[in-house]
Amino acid sequence: MASVELEHLQKRYGDTLVVASLDLQVRDGELLVLVGPSGCGKSTTLRMVAGLEEISAGTLKIGGRVANDLSPRDRDIAMVFQSYALYPHMSVYENMAFGLRIRKLDPADIDRRVRDAARFLELEPLLERRPKALSGGQRQRVAMGRAVVREPAVFLFDEPLSNLDAKLRVQMRIEVARLHERLRATILYVTHDQVEAMTLADRIAVMHKGVLQQVASPDVIYRQPANTFVATFIGSPAMNLWPVTLEADATVAPGAAGGPTFRADGGCVQLTLKGNLGAAAAQLGPGPATLGVRPQDLEPCAENEAELRLRVAVVEPLGAETYVYGNAAEKPFAAASSRDEATVERVASPSIVRLDPQTRPRLGDVIPLRLRAGAGHLFAADGLRVDASGAP
Amino acid sequence: MNDAQPTAQPTAKRRGRYAIVPHLLLVPFTFVTLYPVLYVVKLALSGTSGATASAAPWPTRFDLSAFSTVVGRTDANGTWLFGAQLWNSLVISLLTTVLGIVLAASAAYGFARFEFPGRRVGLLGFLATQMFPGILTLIPLYVLIEALGLLDTTAGLVLVYATSAVPFCTWTLKGYFDTLPKDLEESAILDGASRLTIFLRIILPLSAPAIAVTALFSFMSAWNEFVLAHTFLSSEASFTLPVQIRNYVGDKEVQWALFAAASLIVSLPVMALFYALERHLVGGLTAGGVKG
């Protein structure tokens, strides 16, 4: 096993910067998931590590050794492709043995490795079949087997489950987790699926437009997103974001720290910021900011306690929970009437709330909502999260 | 769906009735197309004693003497001419095919997978050579072959045929290689395979249908070619079969029955090949049209 270090790694196509100065380390034995929307540069990054794309600038180290100019075969890596990339004219056995035969391993050793991998991946009855006689899930297991038999220092996975249906994807996710558990291998795993990222990763690296946004454990990524992009990309449905103006509230007694208590006023959403939010607001000071609240961090409340009113547009009863999509109700507060149209348009952006499954609001209903205690995030005008908790 | 059915049935019936009209029109066209072929069969079966003047395309006799004369021809030294010429045709066509495919497949792979200066010009150049009539190159080729001392030899003709087959074969194979997923090659690269290994063990086996088609076309064009063979070959023992067929049409006498019988014999291998490769041909010709 080995670590992978990316230092100021950069990829350009002509004038287009696809990956901008990426600094990232995949620790020895770690499963790091590189996640981001299509075109964010994550696959390009993976292909640079594989040696399938040239590195425009920066240094790539595999196992402490600079690998920029090593040919793919000398990097001691194996890759699982989204399209499986199985050789159609070879049997499962031959597909798995191909790389070992190329490297001229002892035939007995090849046979042992292939059969071991086949046993682990439950491919034994399929060894003589051609790829076209296999289901999608079986093909992906063969692709994984082909990587496993190589016993490489680093595994690369390029959206390996994207071609599978939802049920198979769950099964294969478990297979990948099992594989990592068993081999304790260094794995760099690329996906656009945040569920894969959250369930598989030791750490997640979120990329957007070629720039690394945050690297942290799934828990930290979810609870302390570094910026509005990470906040909305991780978590489903996405976090609600409302542009607000922070202002000191003279009507309320000063906060515990002695500073002023802040109010967030976003037209449709208005609340006094307490706890961490209050501390974050104090840190940020008066002015524009973005308030982010996850759908499950809003709860229905009495009309007079409402911090937000949601006019129901779509109801999605999922059995275990109900999601309600809607727009923040028009002019629920006196302040909204004084705002210019553009602002009202902006704050009336769609919002989502998770309710318990028994709740079935009707379309057009207005639900009064408030934040759960301790919930919510404040983001500065540049999109970065203001962290007043002292946590990393 | 149910209420759509009553209207659907009469439409189908009507369509069936109208289908008769195009078929009736097609009958005379089929006859016109088949007429020359049938006439050649009739001529071949009319025997060496002379052709009938009738225009009817069906045989009036069943005389195989023309076939036996064609097959049994010998020269003054007792050399079995038909055997020698058949051998010439086979060797030239097979060598042309092998040489053409080897050159074209490697060229096509280069054009399909690598970016290099002159790639576009090269491809267009190949295409351009196909736009001029072959006869245009006859004299320069003659000069070249003569300079190489390859006139009246198998090697000379193979060289000319193979090089003229390369552009077409390259384009066909490049078209097919373009449809093969690059992931397969990248996977092989990570498996540690060299470009040559990838070409030989991944690309070529996967391109079998396209190679079958291009091989058949090269074989056929070499097998049927007349003008170049007639120009470059001078001794009867080195003739290919099409040149020999032409020889039955003499200045003073035209041996129609022998001409027809020899034509049929020459057509047989190509027909057999077509029949054997029919499935691959359809697969190869439509390859790339549909992914998968």
Interface residues (C-beta under 8 A of the other chain):
Chain A: A50 G51 L52 P72 R73 I77 A78 M79 F81 Q82 S83 A85 Y87 P88 H89 F98 G99 I102 R103 R146 R150
Chain B: P181 D183 L184 E186 S187 A188 I189 L190 D191 G192 A193 T197 I202 P205 L206
